[in-house]
């Protein structure tokens, strides 16, 4: 299993930054996601389910993303999702925002990726911690870059 938790202060108001985590803006921070369609409940509800299509090269994976936790307060925002990718990886992601002041927000990105079967577990063991850390840092950078455009 691979786990991570990264924090960064982004010089943007919490409400502006939160917009990046709404369904309509998912492709801004996750450009490989080609489709994100609500299929059950509502966007800001625990138990909401979305059908998502993700492109990796020529291959497109379709899977169901479930919202496990959702919080939308003035000083704290949280969204936790879970999905199984390619029947091989169980992925759990948490996006957490904490208001520091009117122009700064702490962004905490945490999660884990674990093998859902033998192939998935073997692939994770063969992957490098450095490569995974690079993916996490690239995501954090993408969120900050997009936030600065808001």
TORPA-4810 file (N, C-alpha, C, O; in nm, 3 decimals):
<nodes>
NODE_1_0.085_-0.118_0.000_0.000_0.000_0.000_0.090_0.124_0.000_0.194_0.128_0.066_X
NODE_2_0.047_0.223_-0.074_0.115_0.352_-0.079_0.026_0.454_-0.010_-0.094_0.462_-0.040_X
NODE_3_0.084_0.531_0.082_0.008_0.635_0.153_0.080_0.768_0.142_0.202_0.772_0.127_X
NODE_4_0.003_0.877_0.148_0.065_1.008_0.147_-0.024_1.108_0.220_-0.144_1.088_0.235_X
NODE_5_0.040_1.216_0.264_-0.030_1.330_0.322_0.060_1.451_0.302_0.168_1.460_0.360_X
NODE_6_0.015_1.543_0.219_0.092_1.663_0.188_0.009_1.786_0.222_-0.113_1.786_0.208_X
NODE_7_0.077_1.890_0.268_0.010_2.016_0.304_0.078_2.131_0.232_0.199_2.130_0.208_X
NODE_8_-0.003_2.230_0.199_0.051_2.349_0.133_-0.043_2.466_0.161_-0.165_2.451_0.160_X
NODE_9_0.015_2.583_0.186_-0.065_2.704_0.201_-0.075_2.769_0.064_0.026_2.796_-0.001_X
NODE_10_-0.197_2.794_0.021_-0.222_2.855_-0.110_-0.283_2.993_-0.086_-0.380_3.006_-0.012_X
NODE_11_-0.226_3.097_-0.150_-0.273_3.234_-0.126_-0.403_3.268_-0.198_-0.408_3.357_-0.284_X
NODE_12_-0.509_3.195_-0.162_-0.642_3.213_-0.222_-0.746_3.193_-0.111_-0.725_3.111_-0.021_X
NODE_13_-0.857_3.265_-0.117_-0.966_3.250_-0.020_-1.021_3.107_-0.028_-1.027_3.049_-0.136_X
NODE_14_-1.060_3.052_0.085_-1.108_2.913_0.094_-1.223_2.884_-0.004_-1.226_2.777_-0.064_X
NODE_15_-1.317_2.978_-0.019_-1.432_2.955_-0.108_-1.388_2.944_-0.254_-1.441_2.862_-0.329_X
NODE_16_-1.292_3.026_-0.293_-1.241_3.022_-0.431_-1.170_2.888_-0.456_-1.191_2.824_-0.559_X
NODE_17_-1.086_2.848_-0.362_-1.012_2.723_-0.377_-1.108_2.604_-0.382_-1.086_2.509_-0.457_X
NODE_18_-1.213_2.608_-0.302_-1.312_2.499_-0.296_-1.378_2.475_-0.432_-1.416_2.363_-0.464_X
NODE_19_-1.392_2.583_-0.510_-1.453_2.570_-0.643_-1.382_2.466_-0.729_-1.445_2.399_-0.811_X
NODE_20_-1.251_2.451_-0.711_-1.174_2.353_-0.790_-1.217_2.209_-0.761_-1.193_2.120_-0.842_X
NODE_21_-1.279_2.186_-0.645_-1.317_2.050_-0.606_-1.463_2.019_-0.636_-1.512_1.911_-0.600_X
NODE_22_-1.532_2.112_-0.701_-1.670_2.088_-0.743_-1.669_2.006_-0.873_-1.574_2.012_-0.951_X
NODE_23_-1.775_1.929_-0.892_-1.784_1.841_-1.009_-1.754_1.913_-1.141_-1.682_1.861_-1.226_X
NODE_24_-1.810_2.032_-1.157_-1.798_2.103_-1.285_-1.653_2.144_-1.317_-1.622_2.174_-1.432_X
NODE_25_-1.566_2.144_-1.217_-1.428_2.189_-1.237_-1.324_2.078_-1.224_-1.204_2.105_-1.222_X
NODE_26_-1.368_1.953_-1.216_-1.275_1.842_-1.189_-1.164_1.831_-1.292_-1.051_1.796_-1.257_X
NODE_27_-1.192_1.861_-1.418_-1.089_1.846_-1.522_-0.980_1.953_-1.512_-0.875_1.939_-1.574_X
NODE_28_-1.004_2.059_-1.437_-0.900_2.162_-1.419_-0.782_2.108_-1.340_-0.667_2.141_-1.369_X
NODE_29_-0.809_2.024_-1.241_-0.700_1.968_-1.160_-0.670_1.823_-1.196_-0.565_1.770_-1.159_X
NODE_30_-0.761_1.759_-1.268_-0.741_1.621_-1.311_-0.770_1.611_-1.461_-0.874_1.560_-1.502_X
NODE_31_-0.677_1.660_-1.544_-0.703_1.666_-1.688_-0.722_1.531_-1.757_-0.777_1.525_-1.867_X
NODE_32_-0.679_1.422_-1.694_-0.698_1.290_-1.755_-0.839_1.236_-1.734_-0.878_1.136_-1.795_X
NODE_33_-0.916_1.302_-1.648_-1.056_1.265_-1.628_-1.135_1.325_-1.744_-1.142_1.447_-1.759_X
NODE_34_-1.196_1.239_-1.825_-1.269_1.286_-1.943_-1.418_1.301_-1.918_-1.486_1.376_-1.988_X
NODE_35_-1.468_1.229_-1.817_-1.611_1.235_-1.790_-1.633_1.213_-1.641_-1.567_1.130_-1.579_X
NODE_36_-1.726_1.289_-1.585_-1.757_1.280_-1.442_-1.906_1.308_-1.428_-1.948_1.423_-1.422_X
NODE_37_-1.985_1.201_-1.422_-2.131_1.215_-1.426_-2.193_1.165_-1.295_-2.167_1.053_-1.252_X
NODE_38_-2.274_1.250_-1.234_-2.344_1.213_-1.111_-2.450_1.108_-1.145_-2.533_1.128_-1.234_X
NODE_39_-2.447_0.995_-1.074_-2.545_0.888_-1.101_-2.632_0.855_-0.979_-2.734_0.787_-0.993_X
NODE_40_-2.591_0.902_-0.861_-2.669_0.872_-0.741_-2.653_0.983_-0.639_-2.542_1.030_-0.615_X
NODE_41_-2.763_1.027_-0.577_-2.769_1.132_-0.474_-2.731_1.268_-0.534_-2.750_1.291_-0.654_X
NODE_42_-2.676_1.360_-0.450_-2.636_1.492_-0.499_-2.487_1.511_-0.473_-2.426_1.439_-0.394_X
NODE_43_-2.429_1.609_-0.541_-2.284_1.630_-0.535_-2.227_1.641_-0.394_-2.126_1.577_-0.365_X
NODE_44_-2.289_1.718_-0.308_-2.234_1.742_-0.175_-2.288_1.649_-0.068_-2.301_1.689_0.047_X
NODE_45_-2.318_1.528_-0.105_-2.381_1.434_-0.012_-2.295_1.309_0.005_-2.245_1.253_-0.093_X
NODE_46_-2.278_1.265_0.130_-2.208_1.139_0.155_-2.288_1.028_0.088_-2.411_1.022_0.101_X
NODE_47_-2.219_0.941_0.018_-2.287_0.832_-0.054_-2.313_0.865_-0.200_-2.359_0.779_-0.276_X
NODE_48_-2.285_0.990_-0.240_-2.302_1.026_-0.381_-2.210_0.940_-0.467_-2.098_0.908_-0.427_X
NODE_49_-2.259_0.904_-0.585_-2.178_0.822_-0.676_-2.171_0.889_-0.811_-2.269_0.943_-0.862_X
NODE_50_-2.051_0.885_-0.868_-2.026_0.941_-1.000_-1.964_0.833_-1.088_-1.884_0.751_-1.042_X
NODE_51_-2.001_0.835_-1.215_-1.931_0.750_-1.312_-1.821_0.838_-1.371_-1.846_0.949_-1.419_X
NODE_52_-1.700_0.786_-1.367_-1.587_0.863_-1.415_-1.513_0.786_-1.523_-1.499_0.664_-1.517_X
NODE_53_-1.466_0.861_-1.623_-1.384_0.802_-1.730_-1.248_0.871_-1.724_-1.238_0.994_-1.723_X
NODE_54_-1.144_0.788_-1.722_-1.007_0.835_-1.706_-0.923_0.780_-1.821_-0.924_0.660_-1.849_X
NODE_55_-0.849_0.869_-1.887_-0.766_0.826_-2.000_-0.619_0.817_-1.959_-0.563_0.910_-1.900_X
NODE_56_-0.561_0.705_-1.990_-0.417_0.683_-1.972_-0.365_0.634_-2.105_-0.377_0.516_-2.138_X
NODE_57_-0.305_0.727_-2.183_-0.262_0.693_-2.318_-0.383_0.669_-2.406_-0.472_0.754_-2.415_X
NODE_58_-0.388_0.552_-2.470_-0.502_0.519_-2.557_-0.614_0.448_-2.481_-0.724_0.432_-2.532_X
NODE_59_-0.584_0.405_-2.358_-0.680_0.329_-2.281_-0.769_0.421_-2.197_-0.720_0.515_-2.135_X
NODE_60_-0.898_0.393_-2.196_-0.993_0.468_-2.113_-1.054_0.372_-2.011_-1.109_0.268_-2.047_X
NODE_61_-1.042_0.407_-1.884_-1.099_0.327_-1.775_-1.227_0.395_-1.727_-1.232_0.517_-1.711_X
NODE_62_-1.331_0.316_-1.705_-1.456_0.366_-1.650_-1.476_0.300_-1.514_-1.460_0.179_-1.500_X
NODE_63_-1.511_0.379_-1.415_-1.529_0.327_-1.280_-1.626_0.418_-1.204_-1.662_0.525_-1.251_X
NODE_64_-1.666_0.373_-1.086_-1.760_0.448_-1.002_-1.682_0.509_-0.884_-1.607_0.440_-0.815_X
NODE_65_-1.701_0.639_-0.864_-1.639_0.712_-0.754_-1.747_0.738_-0.649_-1.854_0.790_-0.681_X
NODE_66_-1.719_0.700_-0.526_-1.815_0.722_-0.418_-1.762_0.826_-0.320_-1.645_0.823_-0.282_X
NODE_67_-1.849_0.918_-0.279_-1.814_1.019_-0.180_-1.832_0.957_-0.042_-1.943_0.919_-0.004_X
NODE_68_-1.722_0.948_0.034_-1.726_0.888_0.167_-1.746_0.991_0.277_-1.803_0.961_0.382_X
NODE_69_-1.700_1.115_0.253_-1.715_1.222_0.352_-1.725_1.354_0.277_-1.663_1.372_0.172_X
NODE_70_-1.804_1.445_0.331_-1.822_1.576_0.268_-1.855_1.678_0.376_-1.949_1.660_0.453_X
NODE_71_-1.778_1.784_0.380_-1.799_1.890_0.479_-1.781_2.024_0.409_-1.684_2.043_0.335_X
NODE_72_-1.874_2.116_0.430_-1.868_2.247_0.365_-1.902_2.355_0.466_-2.014_2.407_0.469_X
NODE_73_-1.803_2.388_0.551_-1.821_2.494_0.650_-1.742_2.617_0.606_-1.662_2.609_0.513_X
NODE_74_-1.764_2.730_0.671_-1.693_2.853_0.635_-1.542_2.843_0.655_-1.464_2.900_0.578_X
NODE_75_-1.500_2.768_0.758_-1.358_2.762_0.792_-1.292_2.629_0.753_-1.170_2.615_0.762_X
NODE_76_-1.372_2.533_0.710_-1.317_2.401_0.675_-1.402_2.336_0.567_-1.525_2.339_0.571_X
NODE_77_-1.333_2.279_0.468_-1.399_2.205_0.360_-1.330_2.070_0.351_-1.209_2.060_0.369_X
NODE_78_-1.408_1.966_0.323_-1.349_1.834_0.312_-1.429_1.749_0.214_-1.552_1.751_0.214_X
NODE_79_-1.357_1.676_0.132_-1.420_1.582_0.040_-1.331_1.459_0.036_-1.212_1.467_0.006_X
NODE_80_-1.391_1.344_0.066_-1.318_1.218_0.061_-1.389_1.126_-0.037_-1.511_1.106_-0.028_X
NODE_81_-1.312_1.070_-0.130_-1.369_0.983_-0.233_-1.293_0.851_-0.238_-1.179_0.841_-0.193_X
NODE_82_-1.359_0.751_-0.294_-1.297_0.620_-0.307_-1.343_0.556_-0.438_-1.457_0.574_-0.480_X
NODE_83_-1.253_0.481_-0.501_-1.287_0.409_-0.624_-1.187_0.297_-0.649_-1.078_0.296_-0.591_X
NODE_84_-1.225_0.205_-0.734_-1.137_0.095_-0.774_-1.103_0.117_-0.920_-1.192_0.125_-1.005_X
NODE_85_-0.974_0.128_-0.949_-0.926_0.154_-1.084_-0.876_0.026_-1.148_-0.789_-0.043_-1.094_X
NODE_86_-0.931_-0.006_-1.264_-0.886_-0.123_-1.340_-0.897_-0.255_-1.267_-0.822_-0.348_-1.296_X
NODE_87_-0.989_-0.265_-1.172_-1.008_-0.384_-1.089_-0.881_-0.424_-1.013_-0.875_-0.532_-0.953_X
NODE_88_-0.779_-0.336_-1.016_-0.651_-0.370_-0.954_-0.612_-0.282_-0.836_-0.539_-0.325_-0.747_X
NODE_89_-0.662_-0.157_-0.836_-0.619_-0.063_-0.732_-0.738_-0.001_-0.661_-0.829_0.052_-0.725_X
NODE_90_-0.737_-0.007_-0.529_-0.837_0.061_-0.448_-0.775_0.194_-0.407_-0.672_0.197_-0.339_X
NODE_91_-0.837_0.303_-0.449_-0.782_0.436_-0.427_-0.876_0.517_-0.339_-0.997_0.521_-0.362_X
NODE_92_-0.819_0.581_-0.239_-0.894_0.663_-0.146_-0.824_0.799_-0.140_-0.705_0.805_-0.108_X
NODE_93_-0.896_0.907_-0.170_-0.838_1.042_-0.173_-0.916_1.135_-0.082_-1.039_1.129_-0.076_X
NODE_94_-0.844_1.222_-0.011_-0.907_1.322_0.073_-0.850_1.459_0.040_-0.729_1.479_0.036_X
NODE_95_-0.941_1.553_0.015_-0.905_1.692_-0.014_-0.961_1.774_0.101_-1.083_1.779_0.122_X
NODE_96_-0.873_1.839_0.175_-0.916_1.913_0.294_-0.863_2.056_0.286_-0.746_2.079_0.256_X
NODE_97_-0.951_2.153_0.314_-0.914_2.294_0.313_-0.942_2.356_0.449_-1.048_2.332_0.508_X
NODE_98_-0.848_2.435_0.498_-0.865_2.507_0.625_-0.838_2.654_0.601_-0.734_2.692_0.547_X
NODE_99_-0.933_2.737_0.641_-0.917_2.882_0.625_-0.814_2.933_0.724_-0.826_2.911_0.845_X
NODE_100_-0.711_3.000_0.672_-0.610_3.062_0.758_-0.652_3.206_0.784_-0.657_3.251_0.898_X
NODE_101_-0.681_3.279_0.674_-0.733_3.414_0.682_-0.808_3.441_0.551_-0.838_3.347_0.477_X
NODE_102_-0.839_3.565_0.522_-0.919_3.596_0.403_-0.847_3.570_0.271_-0.911_3.560_0.166_X
NODE_103_-0.716_3.558_0.276_-0.641_3.540_0.150_-0.551_3.417_0.148_-0.472_3.399_0.055_X
NODE_104_-0.561_3.332_0.251_-0.476_3.212_0.255_-0.556_3.091_0.305_-0.636_3.100_0.398_X
NODE_105_-0.529_2.978_0.240_-0.597_2.853_0.276_-0.494_2.741_0.282_-0.408_2.729_0.195_X
NODE_106_-0.504_2.659_0.387_-0.418_2.541_0.394_-0.488_2.428_0.320_-0.603_2.395_0.348_X
NODE_107_-0.417_2.369_0.224_-0.468_2.258_0.145_-0.395_2.132_0.189_-0.272_2.126_0.186_X
NODE_108_-0.472_2.032_0.231_-0.416_1.904_0.273_-0.468_1.797_0.176_-0.589_1.777_0.163_X
NODE_109_-0.376_1.730_0.112_-0.410_1.622_0.016_-0.353_1.493_0.072_-0.232_1.478_0.087_X
NODE_110_-0.442_1.400_0.102_-0.397_1.273_0.157_-0.471_1.158_0.090_-0.575_1.177_0.027_X
NODE_111_-0.415_1.040_0.106_-0.481_0.925_0.048_-0.397_0.801_0.053_-0.287_0.798_0.109_X
NODE_112_-0.452_0.696_-0.009_-0.376_0.572_-0.022_-0.419_0.501_-0.149_-0.527_0.522_-0.203_X
NODE_113_-0.331_0.417_-0.194_-0.352_0.335_-0.311_-0.309_0.195_-0.271_-0.191_0.172_-0.240_X
NODE_114_-0.402_0.101_-0.270_-0.363_-0.035_-0.233_-0.413_-0.133_-0.337_-0.513_-0.111_-0.405_X
NODE_115_-0.341_-0.241_-0.348_-0.376_-0.344_-0.445_-0.508_-0.409_-0.410_-0.528_-0.451_-0.296_X
NODE_116_-0.598_-0.417_-0.508_-0.728_-0.480_-0.486_-0.722_-0.629_-0.518_-0.813_-0.705_-0.482_X
NODE_117_-0.616_-0.670_-0.585_-0.597_-0.812_-0.617_-0.446_-0.838_-0.627_-0.366_-0.748_-0.602_X
NODE_118_-0.409_-0.960_-0.663_-0.267_-0.997_-0.669_-0.190_-0.909_-0.766_-0.080_-0.862_-0.735_X
NODE_119_-0.247_-0.886_-0.884_-0.179_-0.804_-0.986_-0.156_-0.662_-0.933_-0.047_-0.607_-0.947_X
NODE_120_-0.258_-0.604_-0.873_-0.247_-0.469_-0.818_-0.142_-0.460_-0.709_-0.062_-0.366_-0.706_X
NODE_121_-0.141_-0.557_-0.619_-0.042_-0.558_-0.510_0.099_-0.571_-0.566_0.192_-0.504_-0.520_X
NODE_122_0.116_-0.658_-0.667_0.248_-0.677_-0.728_0.295_-0.548_-0.797_0.411_-0.510_-0.786_X
NODE_123_0.204_-0.483_-0.868_0.241_-0.360_-0.939_0.281_-0.250_-0.841_0.374_-0.173_-0.868_X
NODE_124_0.213_-0.241_-0.728_0.249_-0.139_-0.628_0.385_-0.167_-0.568_0.461_-0.074_-0.540_X
NODE_125_0.418_-0.295_-0.547_0.549_-0.330_-0.492_0.660_-0.296_-0.591_0.771_-0.260_-0.550_X
NODE_126_0.630_-0.307_-0.719_0.731_-0.277_-0.822_0.748_-0.127_-0.844_0.853_-0.082_-0.891_X
NODE_127_0.645_-0.049_-0.811_0.651_0.097_-0.828_0.744_0.160_-0.726_0.772_0.101_-0.622_X
NODE_128_0.791_0.278_-0.756_0.883_0.345_-0.663_0.810_0.450_-0.581_0.716_0.514_-0.627_X
NODE_129_0.857_0.468_-0.459_0.803_0.569_-0.369_0.829_0.708_-0.428_0.747_0.799_-0.416_X
NODE_130_0.944_0.722_-0.491_0.982_0.851_-0.552_0.884_0.889_-0.664_0.845_1.004_-0.676_X
NODE_131_0.847_0.791_-0.746_0.753_0.817_-0.857_0.616_0.856_-0.802_0.552_0.947_-0.855_X
NODE_132_0.572_0.789_-0.696_0.443_0.823_-0.636_0.447_0.963_-0.576_0.352_1.040_-0.590_X
NODE_133_0.557_0.996_-0.509_0.571_1.129_-0.449_0.567_1.237_-0.557_0.515_1.346_-0.535_X
NODE_134_0.624_1.206_-0.674_0.624_1.300_-0.786_0.480_1.326_-0.833_0.445_1.441_-0.861_X
NODE_135_0.398_1.221_-0.842_0.258_1.235_-0.883_0.183_1.323_-0.783_0.106_1.410_-0.823_X
NODE_136_0.205_1.301_-0.654_0.139_1.380_-0.550_0.181_1.527_-0.561_0.096_1.617_-0.554_X
NODE_137_0.310_1.552_-0.577_0.360_1.690_-0.588_0.305_1.759_-0.714_0.270_1.877_-0.710_X
NODE_138_0.297_1.685_-0.825_0.242_1.741_-0.948_0.096_1.780_-0.929_0.051_1.883_-0.981_X
NODE_139_0.020_1.698_-0.854_-0.119_1.731_-0.828_-0.129_1.857_-0.742_-0.209_1.946_-0.770_X
NODE_140_-0.047_1.865_-0.637_-0.047_1.983_-0.550_-0.014_2.108_-0.632_-0.076_2.213_-0.615_X
NODE_141_0.085_2.097_-0.721_0.125_2.209_-0.806_0.010_2.250_-0.899_-0.015_2.369_-0.919_X
NODE_142_-0.059_2.150_-0.954_-0.171_2.177_-1.046_-0.283_2.252_-0.972_-0.339_2.348_-1.026_X
NODE_143_-0.315_2.209_-0.851_-0.419_2.276_-0.772_-0.378_2.420_-0.746_-0.459_2.512_-0.761_X
NODE_144_-0.253_2.442_-0.707_-0.208_2.578_-0.680_-0.211_2.665_-0.806_-0.255_2.780_-0.802_X
NODE_145_-0.164_2.611_-0.917_-0.165_2.684_-1.045_-0.306_2.724_-1.086_-0.330_2.838_-1.124_X
NODE_146_-0.399_2.629_-1.078_-0.537_2.657_-1.115_-0.603_2.755_-1.017_-0.684_2.838_-1.058_X
NODE_147_-0.567_2.746_-0.890_-0.623_2.837_-0.789_-0.581_2.981_-0.818_-0.658_3.075_-0.796_X
NODE_148_-0.461_2.999_-0.866_-0.410_3.133_-0.895_-0.481_3.195_-1.015_-0.474_3.316_-1.035_X
NODE_149_-0.547_3.113_-1.095_-0.621_3.162_-1.213_-0.761_3.209_-1.175_-0.826_3.281_-1.252_X
NODE_150_-0.808_3.169_-1.057_-0.946_3.201_-1.016_-0.964_3.348_-0.984_-1.074_3.390_-0.948_X
</nodes>
